Amino acid sequence: MPPEPVDLWKSDPFEPEIRDGRIYARGADDDKGQAMIQAKGFETALRTGILNCNVKFILEGEEEIGSPGLEDFCKTHKDMLKADIILVSDTSMVGEETPSLTTGLRGLSYWEIEVTGPNRDLHSGHFGGAVANPINVLCKMIADITDADGRITIPRFYDDVEELSAGEKEMLSKVPFDEDKYKQAIDVKELFGEKGYSTLERNSCRPSFDVCGIWGGYTGEGAKTILPSKAYAKLSCRLVPHQDSDKISELFIHYIRKVAPDYVKVEITHCHGGQAYVCPIDLPAYKAAEKAFAVAFGQPPLAVRRGGSIPIIPTFENVLGIKSVLMGFGLERNAIHSPNESFGVDLFYTGIEAVAEFYREFS
């Protein structure tokens, strides 16, 4: 992730600094810090003689753009990558006092839209009211993608969405969650999401649509009375198990082209995407991770689905035929993707112990 806005960082984002028991740097949590936990956990298991299995490492730096080269690498090197399980540290926990293992990830589709009206910026006095403003048009199109109940309006979008089972709902109910503290932490008065679902269901087990960025026209200092020629937006959908990223992308592109009025031209680029993933909690490797967390944290972890996406995880399963156990140590307070990203030093050491214990339990 880019470090901007750099002026909000209290230290150089690419020169790690320890302050008040925390490591501050871009990637301190997501995901250089967690990759280092894996490396040091392996080293600890090796030095203490508890490593009784072979280990292969894959390190790649393109996860945030969908790992475009890794799928082909896996297809080319299937024999080299044979394994019983894949262990990944790129997820978060409910809390430092409430350790958890991630049992599911949402999928993703990501697009960029360019809307063009007139062939140049126009004087808003001479042309305003007579020529469509592409920013207005873009805002209307994307605002209509969700309704008043938080439902996505794209036809057939929910065709493959699976409802949570009673067992999964019960597991979710065990997650400690204070909605007032949740709102206070992000400084909002009220929450909003799909009607009929709890906050924890909405942010992990239900699909969502978001405008990730929007721009166009004049944004400099002072006033410039123009009707802009172009408008742009970056948009994403988080998807749930059984929703196919490519299928959703086709539905989205078809929908935008259908609703786009004739007085603008629209170009849509599908930037990247990935499928959702679910890890069965009866896997031997998952059970080993549970025992490892119980030793390192002093209590067994909760099983929790998370709302983020790691597109390569389902690709590992589809191409290599190997399940992944998601043993992550991130926390909400670590501010991933934001200025002053950080990771607690104490938790860093606890994570190392958990990884080493995983090797003991699994082998």
C-alpha positions as CSV (number, residue, x, y, z in Angstrom):
1,M,0.0,0.0,0.0
2,P,1.2,3.5,-0.8
3,P,2.2,5.5,2.4
4,E,0.3,8.6,1.5
5,P,-0.6,11.0,3.1
6,V,3.0,11.0,4.2
7,D,2.6,14.2,6.3
8,L,0.4,12.3,8.7
9,W,3.1,9.8,9.6
10,K,5.0,10.6,12.8
11,S,8.1,8.7,11.5
12,D,9.4,7.6,8.1
13,P,7.0,4.9,6.9
14,F,9.8,2.8,5.4
15,E,12.2,3.1,8.4
16,P,10.7,1.0,11.2
17,E,10.7,2.7,14.5
18,I,9.8,1.3,17.9
19,R,7.8,3.7,20.2
20,D,6.0,2.8,23.3
21,G,6.3,-0.9,22.7
22,R,5.0,-0.8,19.1
23,I,6.7,-1.1,15.8
24,Y,5.7,1.7,13.4
25,A,6.2,1.3,9.6
26,R,4.2,0.6,6.5
27,G,3.7,-3.1,6.5
28,A,4.3,-3.4,10.3
29,D,1.2,-5.5,10.4
30,D,0.1,-6.0,6.8
31,D,2.1,-7.8,5.9
32,K,5.8,-7.5,6.5
33,G,5.5,-7.9,10.2
34,Q,3.4,-11.0,10.0
35,A,5.7,-12.5,7.3
36,M,8.5,-12.0,9.8
37,I,6.5,-13.7,12.5
38,Q,6.4,-16.8,10.2
39,A,10.1,-16.6,9.5
40,K,11.1,-16.3,13.2
41,G,8.5,-19.0,14.2
42,F,10.2,-21.4,11.8
43,E,13.6,-20.4,13.1
44,T,12.5,-21.0,16.7
45,A,11.0,-24.4,15.9
46,L,14.2,-25.3,14.1
47,R,16.5,-24.1,17.0
48,T,14.5,-25.8,19.7
49,G,14.2,-29.2,17.9
50,I,10.4,-29.2,17.6
51,L,10.4,-29.0,13.8
52,N,9.7,-32.5,12.4
53,C,8.4,-31.7,9.0
54,N,9.6,-30.1,5.8
55,V,8.7,-26.4,5.2
56,K,8.6,-24.5,1.9
57,F,8.3,-20.7,1.8
58,I,6.6,-18.5,-0.8
59,L,7.2,-14.7,-0.5
60,E,5.6,-12.4,-3.0
61,G,4.8,-8.7,-2.9
62,E,1.8,-8.3,-5.2
63,E,-1.1,-9.5,-2.9
64,E,-2.6,-6.0,-2.7
65,I,-3.1,-5.9,-6.5
66,G,-4.4,-9.4,-6.7
67,S,-1.2,-11.4,-7.1
68,P,-1.3,-11.3,-10.9
69,G,1.8,-13.5,-11.4
70,L,1.4,-16.1,-8.7
71,E,-1.3,-18.2,-10.3
72,D,0.8,-18.9,-13.3
73,F,3.8,-19.6,-11.1
74,C,1.7,-22.2,-9.2
75,K,0.5,-23.8,-12.4
76,T,4.1,-24.0,-13.7
77,H,5.6,-25.4,-10.5
78,K,2.9,-27.7,-9.1
79,D,5.4,-30.5,-8.3
80,M,7.8,-28.1,-6.5
81,L,4.9,-26.7,-4.4
82,K,3.4,-30.0,-3.2
83,A,2.4,-29.8,0.4
84,D,-0.1,-31.0,3.0
85,I,-1.2,-27.6,4.1
86,I,-0.5,-23.9,3.4
87,L,0.0,-21.7,6.5
88,V,-0.7,-17.9,5.9
89,S,-0.3,-15.0,8.3
90,D,-2.2,-12.1,6.6
91,T,-5.3,-11.8,8.7
92,S,-6.4,-10.4,12.0
93,M,-7.8,-11.4,15.4
94,V,-10.8,-10.3,17.3
95,G,-8.4,-8.9,20.0
96,E,-5.2,-9.5,21.8
97,E,-7.2,-10.8,24.8
98,T,-9.5,-12.7,22.4
99,P,-7.4,-14.6,20.0
100,S,-9.1,-16.0,16.9
101,L,-8.4,-17.9,13.7
102,T,-9.9,-16.8,10.4
103,T,-12.1,-19.5,8.9
104,G,-13.4,-17.5,5.9
105,L,-12.5,-14.6,3.6
106,R,-14.7,-12.6,1.3
107,G,-13.9,-12.5,-2.4
108,L,-13.4,-9.3,-4.4
109,S,-14.1,-7.6,-7.7
110,Y,-12.5,-4.2,-8.4
111,W,-13.2,-1.8,-11.3
112,E,-12.4,1.7,-12.5
113,I,-14.9,3.8,-14.4
114,E,-14.3,6.7,-16.8
115,V,-17.4,8.8,-17.8
116,T,-17.0,11.3,-20.6
117,G,-19.4,14.1,-21.5
118,P,-18.3,16.9,-23.7
119,N,-15.0,16.8,-25.6
120,R,-13.5,19.5,-23.3
121,D,-14.2,21.3,-20.0
122,L,-17.0,23.8,-20.6
123,H,-18.0,27.2,-19.1
124,S,-20.7,26.3,-16.6
125,G,-22.5,29.5,-17.2
126,H,-22.7,29.0,-21.0
127,F,-23.4,25.3,-20.9
128,G,-24.7,24.4,-17.5
129,G,-28.2,23.1,-17.7
130,A,-27.9,22.3,-21.4
131,V,-25.1,19.7,-21.3
132,A,-25.0,16.7,-18.9
133,N,-22.3,16.9,-16.3
134,P,-20.4,13.6,-16.2
135,I,-19.7,13.9,-12.5
136,N,-23.4,14.2,-11.8
137,V,-24.2,11.3,-14.0
138,L,-21.5,9.1,-12.4
139,C,-22.7,9.9,-8.9
140,K,-26.3,9.0,-9.9
141,M,-25.3,5.7,-11.4
142,I,-23.2,4.5,-8.5
143,A,-25.6,5.8,-5.9
144,D,-28.4,3.7,-7.4
145,I,-26.3,0.5,-7.0
146,T,-27.5,0.3,-3.4
147,D,-31.0,0.9,-2.2
148,A,-32.4,2.4,1.1
149,D,-32.1,-1.0,2.8
150,G,-28.4,-1.5,1.8
151,R,-29.2,-4.1,-0.8
152,I,-27.2,-4.2,-4.0
153,T,-29.6,-3.6,-7.0
154,I,-27.6,-5.3,-9.7
155,P,-29.9,-7.9,-11.2
156,R,-28.9,-11.5,-10.3
157,F,-26.2,-10.3,-7.9
158,Y,-27.5,-12.4,-5.0
159,D,-28.2,-15.6,-7.1
160,D,-25.3,-17.5,-5.5
161,V,-25.1,-16.0,-2.1
162,E,-25.3,-18.6,0.7
163,E,-27.1,-17.9,3.9
164,L,-25.3,-18.7,7.1
165,S,-26.1,-22.0,8.7
166,A,-27.4,-22.2,12.3
167,G,-24.0,-23.5,13.4
168,E,-22.1,-20.6,11.9
169,K,-24.5,-18.1,13.4
170,E,-23.9,-19.7,16.8
171,M,-20.1,-19.4,16.3
172,L,-20.5,-15.8,15.3
173,S,-22.6,-15.1,18.4
174,K,-19.6,-16.1,20.6
175,V,-17.5,-13.3,19.2
176,P,-17.4,-10.5,21.8
177,F,-18.7,-7.3,20.1
178,D,-19.7,-3.9,21.6
179,E,-21.5,-1.9,18.9
180,D,-21.2,1.3,20.8
181,K,-17.4,0.9,21.1
182,Y,-17.2,0.0,17.4
183,K,-19.0,3.3,16.5
184,Q,-16.8,5.3,18.9
185,A,-13.6,3.8,17.5
186,I,-14.4,5.1,14.0
187,D,-16.3,8.2,15.2
188,V,-19.7,7.6,13.6
189,K,-23.1,8.2,15.2
190,E,-24.9,5.3,13.5
191,L,-24.0,2.2,11.4
192,F,-25.6,1.4,8.1
193,G,-25.7,-1.9,6.1
194,E,-27.9,-4.5,4.6
195,K,-31.3,-4.7,6.4
196,G,-32.0,-7.8,8.4
197,Y,-28.4,-8.7,9.3
198,S,-26.1,-7.9,12.3
199,T,-23.0,-5.8,12.0
200,L,-20.7,-8.8,12.3
201,E,-22.7,-10.6,9.5
202,R,-22.6,-7.6,7.3
203,N,-18.8,-7.0,7.5
204,S,-17.8,-10.7,7.1
205,C,-20.5,-12.9,5.7
206,R,-22.5,-10.7,3.4
207,P,-21.5,-9.0,0.1
208,S,-20.9,-5.3,-0.1
209,F,-20.4,-2.5,-2.6
210,D,-18.1,0.5,-2.1
211,V,-16.9,3.5,-3.9
212,C,-13.2,3.5,-3.1
213,G,-12.4,6.8,-4.8
214,I,-14.0,9.4,-7.0
215,W,-12.7,12.4,-8.8
216,G,-13.1,14.8,-11.7
217,G,-13.3,18.5,-12.6
218,Y,-11.4,21.2,-10.8
219,T,-10.2,20.5,-7.2
220,G,-7.5,23.2,-6.8
221,E,-7.5,26.3,-4.7
222,G,-10.2,28.8,-5.3
223,A,-13.2,28.6,-7.7
224,K,-13.2,27.6,-11.4
225,T,-16.7,27.5,-12.9
226,I,-16.5,24.6,-15.3
227,L,-18.7,21.8,-16.5
228,P,-16.0,19.0,-16.6
229,S,-15.4,16.8,-19.5
230,K,-14.6,13.6,-17.5
231,A,-15.4,11.9,-14.2
232,Y,-13.7,8.8,-12.7
233,A,-14.3,6.3,-9.9
234,K,-12.7,3.2,-8.4
235,L,-15.3,0.7,-7.2
236,S,-15.3,-2.6,-5.4
237,C,-17.5,-5.4,-4.3
238,R,-16.7,-7.8,-1.5
239,L,-18.1,-11.2,-2.3
240,V,-19.1,-14.3,-0.3
241,P,-18.6,-18.1,-0.9
242,H,-20.2,-19.4,-4.1
243,Q,-20.2,-15.9,-5.7
244,D,-17.8,-16.0,-8.7
245,S,-15.7,-12.9,-9.1
246,D,-15.7,-13.1,-12.9
247,K,-19.5,-13.6,-13.1
248,I,-20.1,-10.7,-10.7
249,S,-17.8,-8.5,-12.8
250,E,-19.8,-9.3,-16.0
251,L,-23.1,-8.6,-14.2
252,F,-21.7,-5.2,-13.0
253,I,-20.3,-4.2,-16.3
254,H,-23.6,-5.1,-18.1
255,Y,-25.6,-3.2,-15.5
256,I,-23.5,0.0,-15.8
257,R,-23.7,-0.1,-19.6
258,K,-27.4,-0.6,-19.4
259,V,-28.1,2.3,-17.1
260,A,-25.6,4.7,-18.6
261,P,-27.5,7.5,-20.4
262,D,-26.8,8.4,-24.1
263,Y,-25.5,11.8,-23.2
264,V,-22.2,10.3,-21.8
265,K,-19.7,7.7,-22.8
266,V,-18.6,5.1,-20.3
267,E,-15.5,2.9,-20.1
268,I,-15.1,0.3,-17.5
269,T,-11.9,-1.5,-16.6
270,H,-12.0,-4.7,-14.4
271,C,-8.8,-4.2,-12.4
272,H,-8.6,-7.5,-10.5
273,G,-10.7,-9.9,-8.4
274,G,-10.7,-13.1,-6.5
275,Q,-13.0,-15.8,-5.0
276,A,-14.1,-16.1,-1.4
277,Y,-12.5,-18.9,0.8
278,V,-13.7,-21.1,3.7
279,C,-11.4,-23.2,5.8
280,P,-13.0,-26.3,7.4
281,I,-12.5,-26.3,11.1
282,D,-12.1,-30.1,11.2
283,L,-8.9,-30.1,9.2
284,P,-5.9,-31.6,11.2
285,A,-3.9,-28.4,10.4
286,Y,-6.7,-26.2,11.8
287,K,-6.8,-28.3,14.9
288,A,-3.0,-27.9,15.2
289,A,-3.4,-24.1,14.9
290,E,-6.1,-24.1,17.6
291,K,-3.8,-26.0,20.0
292,A,-0.9,-23.7,19.1
293,F,-2.9,-20.6,19.9
294,A,-4.1,-22.1,23.2
295,V,-0.5,-22.6,24.3
296,A,0.8,-19.1,23.1
297,F,-2.2,-17.1,24.2
298,G,-3.3,-19.1,27.2
299,Q,-6.7,-19.8,25.8
300,P,-8.2,-21.4,22.7
301,P,-9.1,-19.2,19.7
302,L,-12.5,-18.3,18.4
303,A,-13.4,-19.4,14.8
304,V,-14.3,-16.2,12.9
305,R,-14.9,-15.2,9.3
306,R,-13.3,-12.0,8.2
307,G,-14.4,-9.4,5.7
308,G,-11.2,-8.9,3.8
309,S,-9.9,-10.7,0.7
310,I,-6.8,-12.6,-0.2
311,P,-7.4,-13.7,-3.8
312,I,-4.5,-16.1,-4.0
313,I,-5.9,-18.3,-1.2
314,P,-8.7,-19.8,-3.2
315,T,-6.3,-20.0,-6.2
316,F,-4.0,-22.2,-4.1
317,E,-6.9,-24.5,-3.5
318,N,-8.0,-24.6,-7.1
319,V,-4.6,-24.9,-8.7
320,L,-2.6,-26.8,-6.1
321,G,-5.4,-28.7,-4.4
322,I,-4.2,-27.6,-1.0
323,K,-6.2,-25.9,1.8
324,S,-4.9,-22.9,3.7
325,V,-5.0,-22.3,7.4
326,L,-5.2,-18.5,8.1
327,M,-3.1,-17.9,11.3
328,G,-3.1,-14.1,11.5
329,F,-2.2,-11.8,14.3
330,G,-3.3,-8.4,13.2
331,L,-5.5,-6.1,15.3
332,E,-7.9,-3.3,14.3
333,R,-5.8,-0.7,16.2
334,N,-2.8,-1.5,14.0
335,A,-4.2,0.9,11.3
336,I,-3.3,-1.2,8.3
337,H,-3.2,0.7,5.0
338,S,-3.3,4.0,7.0
339,P,-0.7,6.4,8.3
340,N,1.2,5.3,11.4
341,E,0.5,1.6,10.9
342,S,2.0,-0.3,13.8
343,F,2.3,-3.7,15.6
344,G,2.8,-4.5,19.3
345,V,6.2,-5.9,20.1
346,D,4.7,-8.2,22.8
347,L,2.2,-9.6,20.3
348,F,5.0,-10.1,17.8
349,Y,6.7,-12.5,20.2
350,T,3.5,-14.3,21.0
351,G,2.9,-14.8,17.3
352,I,6.4,-16.3,17.0
353,E,5.6,-18.8,19.8
354,A,2.2,-19.7,18.2
355,V,3.9,-20.5,14.8
356,A,6.6,-22.6,16.5
357,E,3.9,-24.5,18.5
358,F,2.0,-25.1,15.2
359,Y,4.9,-27.0,13.8
360,R,5.1,-29.1,17.0
361,E,1.4,-29.9,16.9
362,F,1.1,-30.4,13.2
363,S,4.1,-32.6,12.8
